[in-house]
Amino acid sequence: FFLVVGVMQSSGIVYLRNVLRVPSRGIKNLFPVNIGGNKFLSDPATVAVVGSTICSGQPNKGTELGPAALRSTDMFEKLRIVGWDIKDQGDVQYETVEKDEPTKWGMKRSRLCGGANKALAEMMYPLLKDGNFCLNLGGDHSTAAGSLAAVLKARPETRVVWVDAHADINTDRTSPSGNIHGMPIALLMGLIDLDEAPGWEWLKDYPKLKPDRIVYIGLRDVDPGEKQIMYENGIKAYSMHDIDKYNIGPIMERAMNDIDPYGHSPLHLSFDIDSLDPVLVPSTGTPVLGGLTFREGAYICEHMAGTHRLCSMDITEVNPLLGDDNNVSQTVDMAKRMVSCALGETLLWGNQPHLRTF
């Protein structure tokens, strides 16, 4: 593309022909958007959506309605505007369990939760192998066990950014509650004896998550046993104290350097909506004061999109049965916005799909 500059002189017009040479596809260099150039995804870039209608990882009914609530928004339309193709695969199907007593060490609803996550992993794995971006619409955060199991099997080098108020790394022996939505990382790392966790035996056939491949962001409610596990395994974590002190931009730079210093690996984002402050997301089951602001949450997602290596995502713990209609609408809207930011919508260029190339 050429820039011609005209200069008026007394003797007439003299044209100074300055040529501004822009490289091939250079318009992308001038006005970048966040979803182009992901070498881990197939062309055309496609979001395969799976609804994990699962609430058995915690005691409150309602998280199984999260997928429907998110689908009822304009989220898919926003993603199409950015440039994605959408393939909604529907909801995971799994068998109910009538008698599901706590395990020896107190895991609650282990058979039901384990079976549901097995079905989720089996549903997601072929979608990932086909080169799709997989979006897991939760469901409680136990669904990240099935989601990430499939991700690690399909893309073994994946690094994980876990955005949450809670560490979710309790074992069956350290958990104060016995709720499995507080155990998915422990399950994925092999910290729980699967022979003592009925319904979870299938995880033996999946790769384990390595401690140096996950980083936490937004923690502010961590159990004593979890602190010990994180310390012993050298797991990187940034609490709300760290975010207050350093701000979210430098925290994201540090976090990405911690788990993938060379920037060569596919990434997975597991986003629990309770990472945001409960003023923003009242309809969630385990709210904790002092959470992320809207812009901090959005920046995390925008930063992940900007790596061009984000390949899968969980959005979890939206509960449409908690709070009034305004509470629910606000929480669902926040979840939709986090997904949209993670998948490339930006403040300036997210609505210009003609700028996207793969």
N, C-alpha and C positions, 0 to 999 in steps of 0.2 A: 504494500500500500504505500502511496506517494503523498508527500506534503509539499505543496508549492507555495512559496512565500512571495508575495508581491510587494515591491518598494516603489513609492512615487518619488520621482525626481523632476527638477524643472525642465529637463530636456525630454521628458516623457516617462514612460513606465519601463523600468528595468526589472526583469523577473530573475530573482535568484532561485534557481531550482535546487532546493535541498531535498535530497532523497532520504527519507527515513525508512530504513530497511528493517522489516519485522520478519523473524524466522517463520518457517512453515507453521501453520496453525497458530500464529503469533497472537491472534486476538484472545486466545485462551491465556496467554502469558500476561496480557494487560488486565483482563477481567476474569480471574480464575473463579470457578465454582468448585464445590467440594466433592463431587461424586465421580469425576472423570479419572481414568487412568488406574483403576484398581486391578492389578495384574492377577489377583487371585479369583476374580469373578469372570464369568462368561459374558460374551457380547451377543445380544443386548443385555445390559445390566438389569437384573430382575430380582425383585424382592419376593421370596416365597414366605407367605405368612401362615403361621400355625397357631391356632388357639389352644392354649393349655388350660382347659376348664377344670382346674384342680384347686381344691381348698383343703385337702387332707393334711397338709403340712403345718396347719395351725388351727386353732379352735373355732374361728369365726366363719360362719357361712357368708358367702358373698363374693369371694375372690374368683369363684368359678364363673361369675358374670362379667368379669373384667374384659375378656375378649369381645363380647357382644357390645359392651359399652364403648370400647375403642373403635370398633367397626362402625358404630352409628355416627361417628364424627366425619369430618371431611378429610381425615388423615390420608386416605388412599389418593384422593384427588390432589392433595398437596404434593404427594410424592410423585404422582404422574406429571405434575407441572414442572417439578425439578428435573424430570427426565427418566424416572424408573418405570419399567414394566412391573405390573403387580400380578402375582399368582396366589390367590387366597386358597389355601389347601383345606380350609375348614378346621374343625376342632378335633383334637385327639380323642380316640375312642378307647375306652378301657373298661375292664370288668369291675363291678362293685364287690366289696368284701363285707359279708354280713357280720362275721365275728372276727374282730381285729383287736385283740387284747394287747396291752402294752408289752413290750419285750422284756427280757430279763433285766436290762438296765434302764427301762423306762421309756423307750421310744414309742410314741403314740401313733396309731394308725399306720404302722410300718408296712403292712402287707398292701393296703390300698394305695398308699403314697408311692411305694416302690414299684408296684405294678403299673400305675399311671405314668410314672417317669420312664419306665421301660418302653411303654407304648410311644411316648413322646420321642425318645431317642431313636426308636426304629422308624418313626415317621419322618424325622428331620434328616437322618443320615443320608438317604439317597438324594434329597434336595440339595444338601451341601456338596455332595460328590458331583452333582451336575453343574456346579459353579454358581449357584444362586446365593444371594444374600439371604440368610434365614432370620426372620423376625419372630421371636416367641412372644406372643401376647399372653401374659399370665392373668390369672393364676397367682398363687402364692410363690414365694421365692424358692421353695423346694423344687420348683420346676426347672431351675437352673441346673440341677443335677442331671436331669435327662437331656436338657438342651446342650450343656457343655460336654457331656459324655459323647454325644453325637459329633459335636464340633471337633473334639480332640481325636476322635477316630478318623474323621474325614480330613482334618487339617492338623496334624500332630504338632506342628510348630507354633500353634496359636498361643498368643499372650492374652491375659485377661485383665480388664479394668473393672473392678467391683465397686460400684457406687451405692453406698448404703449407710444408714445410721448404725447398723449392726454388723458384726464380723461374720456371722453365720458359719463359724468354724467350731462350734461345740461338738463334742462327741456324745455318744449315748451316755457316757459316764460323767461328763462334766456339765451337761445341760440341766439348768434348774427347772425347766418346764417339760422337757421331753418332746417338744414340738420340732418336727423335722425341718421346718423352714429356717430353723437356726442351725442346721447341720449340713447343708449341701457341700460346702467346701471340704469339710472333714470326710464326707463320703467320697468325694472325687479324689482326694489325696490318699485315700486308703487308711485313714486314721481310725476308722470304725471296722471292727471285725464283721465282715459280711455274713459269716456263718451264724452270727448272733443278731442279724438284722434281716428277718424274714421279709421277702419281697424285693430285696436289693441284691440278691446273689448274681444277677445278670451283669452287675458292674465289674465282675471279675474279668469279663471279656472285653473290657474297654480300657484305653490308656489312662494312667493316673495323671492328675494335674501336679506338676512340679512346683514346689514352694517359691522358686525364683521366677516363676512365670505369671504371678498374680500380684497386683497392687490394689490396695484399698484406698478409697477417697470418701471423705465425709463422715468417718466414724465418730460416734459420740455416746454409744451405749454398748460397752464391751464387757462381757462377763469375765470374772477372774480366771476361770479355766481357759477361756479363749486367749486372754493376754499371755498366759503361760505357753500355750501352743504356738502362738505367733512368734514369741520370743525364741522358743526352742528351734523353730524352723526358719528363722531369719526372714520372715515375710515382711515385705515393705508395706507401710501403711501411713496415710496422712489423715489425721483427725481434723475436726473442726477447729481445734486450737491452731494447727498448722496453717489451715486456710486463712484464719483470722490474722495470723502473724505475717504470712508471706504473700497472700492473695492467690487467686485461683490460677492465673496465668503461669507464674513460676512453678506452682505445684504440679500442673500438668506436664510441664517440661521435665521436671524431676521424675515424675511418675513414669513417663514413657522411657526415659533414660534408664530407670531402674530395671524395667522388664525387657526392654528391647533397644539396647544402646546403639545398635547399628541400623535400626529402622528397616529391617528386612522381613519381618514376620507378620502373618495375618493377625488380626486383633478381634477380640470379642468384648463387647460391652454388656455388663449385667447391671441393669439400673433398677434398683428398688425405689419406688416412688416415695417411700418414707425417708429417703435421703434428703428430700426437700423439707423445709420447715413446715410444721403442721398448719400454720396460718395459710399456707398455699395449698396444702393437700390434706384437708380434714378427713376425707373418706378413705382411711387406711387403718389397718388393724393395730399397728405398734408404733404410734407417733412418738417422737422424741423432740422436745424443744431445742432450739438453737441449731436448726438445720441450714442447708444450702438455700441461698436466695434463688429466685427464678433465673437471674442472669448467671449466677455461678453454675447452676445445673445446665443451663443452655450452653454456656461456654465449654463445659466438659464435653458435651455432645458435639459441638461445633469443632472442637479441637480434634476429637476422634475422627470426624468426617474428613478433616483437612489432612490427615495422614495418608489418605487414599489406600488404606490397608484394613479398614474396618469391614469385616465380612459377616458378622452375625451379632444379634442383640437380643437381650431379654428386657421386657418392661413388665414389672411385677407389682403385686400387692395393692392394686386398685380394687376397692371394695364398694360397689354401688349400694350395698345394704346398710352402710354406716353413714349417719348424718342425714340432713334434709336434701331436697332436690338441688339447692344451690351448692351445698357442700360437694355433692356427687358431680355436678356439672363442672365445678371448678377443678376437682381432682382429675377427672377424665381429660379436661382440657390441658392441664399441665402435663399429663402423660403423653398426650398427642403431640404437644410441642417438643418434648424431649426426643421423641422418635423422629419428628420432622427435622430437627436440628442435626441429629446423628446421621440422617440420611441425606444431608446436603443442603437443606434450606438455610439460607444465610440472610443477614440483615439487608444486604445490598443486591446480591446477584441470584438469590434462590429462585426467582420467578422468571429466569431467562434461559429456558431449555435450549435455545438455539446456540448458546455458547458452549454446550457440552459436547465433548468428543471422547471416544473410548479407544 
